[in-house]
Amino acid sequence: MINTIDDAKVSAVIYSIAETAKSNNLKPYNYFELLLTEIPKRMEDTNLDFLEDILP
């Protein structure tokens, strides 16, 4: 259940990512798994170019 505006924003972002994955013929579960494994590996990087490689 959504209790705050911040929760609603987070839900909207997650839904948007899932729908974007689907519209690019990706499986949302697999795409979230990729994001959640690759982004933490690069948390210390100041160069964000790697994001282009994982965006649909």
JOCORFEN-V439745 format. One record per pair of residues at least 12 apart in sequence whose C-alpha atoms are under 10 Angstrom apart, sorted by sequence separation. I is the first residue (numbers start at 1). J is the second residue. D is the distance in Angstrom with one decimal. If there is no record, write none. Layout:
I&J&D / I&J&D
This chain:
38&50&9.2 / 39&51&8.2 / 15&28&9.8 / 18&31&8.1 / 38&51&9.2 / 17&31&8.8 / 18&32&7.9 / 17&32&8.3 / 39&54&9.2 / 35&51&9.3 / 38&54&8.4 / 14&32&9.2 / 35&54&7.4 / 34&54&7.8 / 35&55&8.9 / 31&54&8.7 / 31&55&9.2 / 31&56&8.9 / 26&56&8.0 / 24&55&10.0 / 25&56&9.0 / 24&56&6.3 / 23&56&9.1 / 21&55&9.0 / 22&56&9.6 / 20&55&9.6 / 21&56&6.6 / 20&56&7.6 / 17&55&9.9 / 17&56&9.7
